[in-house]
Amino acid sequence: MFSARLAGIVFLLVAMFTAKVHADESDVVKQAVEQNVAQILATFEAEKEGYETNPEVFYANMEKAISGIIDFRRIAARVMGKYAKRADKDQRNRFVEAFKSSLFQSYTRAIIEQGSFNMKVVKATMNPRSDKRASVDMEVITQSGNVYPVTYSMYKNKSDQWLMENVIVFGINIGLAFRDKFEAQMRLRKGDVDEVIANWSVDLNIDVDEVVASQAEVQES
């Protein structure tokens, strides 16, 4: 059953295969993403054999490969939401590491077990209200032929570097879903940020099958 587990898988795949883009035009963005997808996918294929024998090395190599592509610090701050300003620097840093570690450890094995993946860049669109924002529509194609639509958001930082800041899978805003989970954990743990960080998991209680079914009903109506 396609559920939140695969949503997490797709999120991590996009994190691994997202491109660092250096132009504003949508056709150039699309071409750059396609080239980088091929390059990072090749790195993943080369490294995955070592996962079983030394997963920590695998995690380190893949984190190094994507460190200049995805802005984990920006994403983590958004996940913390209003609590990011209340947290001190050490807590924010620890949550960035907890978020990355949980993401890799929760979904890497599932990605490998799913078999080969292909990622197709469908189109890239610049934000008409800002030349520092772009969205890219993609398709994640599994070995069995299933196709999962993905849209990810990119922004240009102060160094004119394009970084991925969010992912939408089947219309589900993954960043917002993580933020809702952080909020719920803060209530559960009575506002103890350290406890939330120490017990953080990226597993999301979202049934994507229900989302897909509801979208199909809307399209048919």
C-alpha positions, 0 to 999 in steps of 0.5 A, spaced: 500 500 500 502 506 497 502 510 504 506 515 508 512 511 507 513 512 500 512 519 501 518 519 505 522 515 500 520 520 494 522 526 499 529 523 500 529 521 493 528 528 491 533 531 496 538 526 493 537 528 485 535 535 486 539 540 481 543 546 483 541 551 478 545 557 475 540 560 471 533 563 471 530 561 464 525 555 465 528 551 459 535 552 462 533 550 469 530 544 466 536 542 462 540 543 468 536 539 473 536 533 468 543 533 467 544 533 475 539 528 476 543 523 472 549 525 475 547 524 482 543 518 480 549 515 478 553 516 485 547 513 488 547 507 484 555 506 486 554 507 493 548 503 495 552 496 495 556 499 501 549 500 505 549 493 508 556 493 510 557 500 512 551 504 513 554 510 516 559 511 510 553 511 506 550 516 509 556 520 510 557 520 502 550 521 500 550 527 505 556 530 502 553 529 495 547 533 496 550 538 501 550 543 496 543 542 493 538 542 499 537 547 504 536 542 510 537 548 515 532 552 512 527 546 511 528 544 519 527 552 521 520 551 517 519 545 520 520 548 527 515 554 525 514 559 531 519 554 535 525 556 531 525 563 534 524 560 541 530 555 541 537 557 542 542 556 536 544 549 539 537 546 539 536 549 532 543 545 530 541 539 533 534 539 530 538 540 523 542 534 524 536 530 527 532 531 521 537 529 516 539 523 520 532 521 521 530 522 514 536 518 511 535 512 516 528 511 516 527 511 508 534 509 505 533 501 506 526 502 503 529 506 497 534 500 496 529 495 497 524 498 492 529 497 486 531 502 480 528 508 480 528 513 474 526 521 475 523 525 469 523 532 469 517 534 466 517 542 466 520 548 470 517 554 471 519 561 474 515 564 479 512 570 475 512 574 482 520 573 484 526 571 479 529 568 486 523 562 486 522 556 481 518 550 481 519 544 478 514 538 476 517 531 476 515 524 475 518 518 480 518 512 476 519 505 480 521 499 477 514 496 476 512 502 472 508 506 477 509 514 476 508 518 482 508 526 481 512 530 485 513 538 485 519 541 488 520 548 490 527 552 489 529 559 491 536 563 490 540 564 496 544 570 497 550 567 494 546 566 487 545 559 489 539 555 487 537 550 493 531 546 494 526 548 500 520 544 499 517 538 496 510 536 494 508 529 493 501 528 490 499 535 492 501 534 500 506 539 502 511 535 505 514 541 509 508 543 512 506 536 514 513 535 518 511 542 521 504 540 523 508 534 526 513 538 530 507 542 533 503 536 535 510 533 538 511 540 542 504 539 545 505 532 547 511 533 550 509 539 554 513 544 550 520 541 551 524 542 545 530 538 547 525 532 548 522 533 541 529 533 538 531 527 542 525 523 539 524 526 532 522 521 527 520 523 520 515 518 519 508 521 517 501 519 519 498 520 512 495 515 508 497 517 501 492 512 498 486 516 500 489 522 497 490 519 491 483 516 491 480 523 493 483 527 487 481 521 482 474 523 485 475 530 484 477 529 477 471 525 475 466 529 478 
